[in-house]
Amino acid sequence: VVAVLAGGTGGAKLARGMLDVVGPERLTVIANTGDDVELYGVHVSPDPDLVSYWLADRIDERGWGLREDTWKVMEALEAAGGRAWFRLGDADLAMCLLRTEALRAGARPTEAQAAVTRALGVGASVLPMADEPVRTHVRSGGRLLPFQEFMILGGGSSGGAPVEGVELQGVEAARPTPEVLAALERAEAIVIGPSNPIASIGPILAVPGMREAIAASPAPVVAVSPFVGGHAVKGPTDAFVAQAGLPLGAEGVVRAYAGAIDGLVADRLMDTPAARRRVARITLDFAASLRPS
Amino acid sequence: VVAVLAGGTGGAKLARGMLDVVGPERLTVIANTGDDVELYGVHVSPDPDLVSYWLADRIDERGWGLREDTWKVMEALEAAGGRAWFRLGDADLAMCLLRTEALRAGARPTEAQAAVTRALGVGASVLPMADEPVRTHVRSGGRLLPFQEFMILGGGSSGGAPVEGVELQGVEAARPTPEVLAALERAEAIVIGPSNPIASIGPILAVPGMREAIAASPAPVVAVSPFVGGHAVKGPTDAFVAQAGLPLGAEGVVRAYAGAIDGLVADRLMDTPAARRRVARITLDFAASLRPS
């Protein structure tokens, strides 16, 4: 098994490349759930879904949500005066309803996400990092905002809002799930995807027991840097890394993951399937070279 | 205030006629919540919403749901292999999301329904009969089914499935809300709409304290019969009334509401706005004639 730790787009793209290289049976993605949010009573899980949509080849070109989706429910909510600051397409919402139904029926988040990936026809495993709720909050402009609110309302995706700190509410009570522990234990390689080291990968590594389980695994651990030419390809990663007192670029990544990784794959663009496969292959080859012989 | 007790279509049509006759400020509808159901984690409230859609002039001609609605979410759920036995249009779902959001934020069902009716621009009050959950179950073919499942899966709307009994789960713990009690107390007339006396009005009257509050009100209580020519206009009312051992027609209605009503308005069709207004006016005039002078 190749275990890929992933937040949003960067990690999801790498996972998609890895799917081509190792096949669905050998791919397990451990996804950040710190961005999860309940909207209109519906459980939305942005990073696990983003990964699932990428793996299903159904990601929309806008970078999130499902391709060829429609917006009827959001239009009706807005017409009714509802706040639709977090916009979900109709089919995207349908996936969230499947998840919510499973959760209300007593399923663990791991099982609920499996219902979503199954519905999308994804053969690989997409595992929430923990079944307990962890809610990443961002301190910005003196306010403490849930991650998605910071990203959407605070202009986070354009990097406009200042980042003063990150809080991971609930993380002390979270634990890696049995599925996550099994994947890490059986892994031939553990790959940290090129997602935001502080706000996306940070919550995964902050789950008590996660770093220990990674360290205990015989698999080599390789991170793929999210920086290309000294800046993150997408999103507010620069602001988070800078706020954490780390330099932008490979050095910052190595320091963010200090003690957790054996090696770093330098910055690459992954904007085509071939490029995604290439990065996946390079990463795996690099991991293999690090394996104790 | 005119207080109208309503289940589905019959009561909703009468309420719509009453809206024209007395205006929104003077109309309060007390709606059956025994058909409520949670679907995909979303709280669906068929009767209060049906009444609200009628009052908003947005009822679809199929007899439920919103006019000109679309079905994108249901299509996506079905494409994903989800069970969509209960079909909700996208805008209909949006109303349910508004309700669910309010409930998850701690609102009472009464307040959550008010958010929906406000969103629809309805000025009249649509009150759930109780804030506590009551779930009407139908015994049919040896099975005990939630009302909506009986209606949709069991062919209930075509009257095809046998009715062996009705159970109102949770009704012992339910109480009329403060809003319902206030409306009954201030009412100049209490009107029982032409909905199913057993399965729709029955749950309202079965809420402990409801019959007492109606009896304590100085207002005359008039029922409008759901029977036209000895049969219910729509739905499985005949089967429920027969199963309860009551004759179809006015006599059955009088016996179903024994002790609760002062008079009965006979069977009328309400298939045009003018007809709905006429029944509303007749009912009010009749109620006025019953008022102690």
Interface residues (C-beta under 8 A of the other chain):
Chain A: E38 L39 Y40 G41 V42 H43 T70 K72 V73 M74 E75 A76 L77 A79 A80 G81 G82 D90 A91 L93 A94 M95 L97 L98 T100 E101 L103 R104 R118 A119 L120
Chain B: E38 L39 Y40 G41 V42 H43 T70 K72 V73 M74 E75 A76 L77 A79 A80 G81 G82 D90 A91 L93 A94 M95 L97 L98 T100 E101 L103 R104 R118 A119 L120
